[in-house]
Amino acid sequence: MAETWLDFWQQENEFDDSMTANYNYFLARVEQYVPLSKTRRVLDIGSGPANLEDAWHDRVAEIDGIDISKRYNEIARAKHAAHPNVRFHDLDADDYLNFSVIDGKKFDVIIVMSVVQYYRNAAEVEQLLAQIKKVAAPGAKALICDLIVAEGMLGDIVSILGKSLRQGQLLMMLKLLFRLRFSSYYTIRKENGFLVIPEREWLAMCKRQGLNATFLPEPITMQEERKTLMIQF
Ligand SMILES: C[S@@+](CC[C@H](N)C(=O)[O-])C[C@H]1O[C@@H](n2cnc3c(N)ncnc32)[C@H](O)[C@@H]1O
């Protein structure tokens, strides 16, 4: 039985199939902020089952996905075995801020989607910002998406149900929430919670790291109270 978020992502879990609906919502909105082209090099931090790579592999120059879950990386590599411009790298779960797997590479687009809530604390997130700064090419854009900036599980649930209803996916979402209630996700969330970082703290961290960052004026993920931070290099 998983005890921490790091264990949770190594095991088969309820999100394996359901993440795609949320991702399609994001994909339909993200390009207005990050235009794509065949010359762009993309870094996907916390790439999971390769939703971004499935959609973008033939629209950009190359994509590197990095994730602590060897299980997701194996699924992702199998899906993209025929795409030499797509690579997945294992991050050490005990040392996940060590990005030596992509040493020396620079990226034009950096996406971090639904990942930092599983970090242990804000100091680690500030180290992530420093890592992003190191690998960003001049003119790059980074989007850190689906950020939880205020406490409240109920708000999260109400918002995702409302959006699912409007997207015609209410039944799918109700089924997922029911399965989650009786899964290790529920226990881990109760014991570990999510990392919540208020907007002002995000902006203060960016300022300390010398980053030019703003929050997008509208939600681009299904949970509309969650925020997306854009950093321009
Ligand atoms: C909710 S899934 C999102 C996956 C993908 N970004 C998407 O939206 O489809 C969270 C992902 O973050 C990964 N993850 C969790 N903690 C991480 C960390 N500290 N560093 C890198 N990846 C992490 C998990 O293994 C999982 O693949």
The ligand as a MOL file (V3000), in Angstrom:
LIG
                    3D

  0  0  0     0  0            999 V3000
M  V30 BEGIN CTAB
M  V30 COUNTS 27 29 0 0 0
M  V30 BEGIN ATOM
M  V30 1 C -1.2170 14.1060 -11.9400 0
M  V30 2 S 0.1290 13.3590 -12.7710 0 CHG=1
M  V30 3 C 0.3420 14.4960 -14.1340 0
M  V30 4 C 1.0410 13.8540 -15.3080 0
M  V30 5 C 1.1370 14.7520 -16.5400 0
M  V30 6 N 1.8610 15.9710 -16.2820 0
M  V30 7 C -0.2650 15.0580 -17.0230 0
M  V30 8 O -0.7920 16.1160 -16.6460 0
M  V30 9 O -0.8180 14.2200 -17.7280 0 CHG=-1
M  V30 10 C 1.4890 13.7610 -11.7330 0
M  V30 11 C 2.8100 13.2760 -12.3070 0
M  V30 12 O 3.8730 13.8870 -11.6130 0
M  V30 13 C 4.8510 12.9150 -11.3180 0
M  V30 14 N 5.5690 13.4010 -10.1450 0
M  V30 15 C 5.1460 13.4610 -8.8640 0
M  V30 16 N 6.0910 14.0090 -8.0830 0
M  V30 17 C 7.1350 14.3210 -8.9030 0
M  V30 18 C 8.3960 14.9320 -8.6990 0
M  V30 19 N 8.7870 15.3070 -7.4880 0
M  V30 20 N 9.2130 15.1080 -9.7740 0
M  V30 21 C 8.8140 14.7170 -11.0050 0
M  V30 22 N 7.6310 14.1280 -11.2690 0
M  V30 23 C 6.8080 13.9310 -10.2170 0
M  V30 24 C 4.0600 11.6520 -11.0950 0
M  V30 25 O 4.8530 10.5000 -11.2270 0
M  V30 26 C 3.0120 11.7730 -12.1830 0
M  V30 27 O 3.4720 11.2730 -13.4000 0
M  V30 END ATOM
M  V30 BEGIN BOND
M  V30 1 1 1 2
M  V30 2 1 2 3
M  V30 3 1 2 10
M  V30 4 1 3 4
M  V30 5 1 4 5
M  V30 6 1 5 6
M  V30 7 1 5 7
M  V30 8 2 7 8
M  V30 9 1 7 9
M  V30 10 1 10 11
M  V30 11 1 11 12
M  V30 12 1 11 26
M  V30 13 1 12 13
M  V30 14 1 13 14
M  V30 15 1 13 24
M  V30 16 1 14 15
M  V30 17 1 14 23
M  V30 18 2 15 16
M  V30 19 1 16 17
M  V30 20 1 17 18
M  V30 21 2 17 23
M  V30 22 1 18 19
M  V30 23 2 18 20
M  V30 24 1 20 21
M  V30 25 2 21 22
M  V30 26 1 22 23
M  V30 27 1 24 25
M  V30 28 1 24 26
M  V30 29 1 26 27
M  V30 END BOND
M  V30 END CTAB
M  END
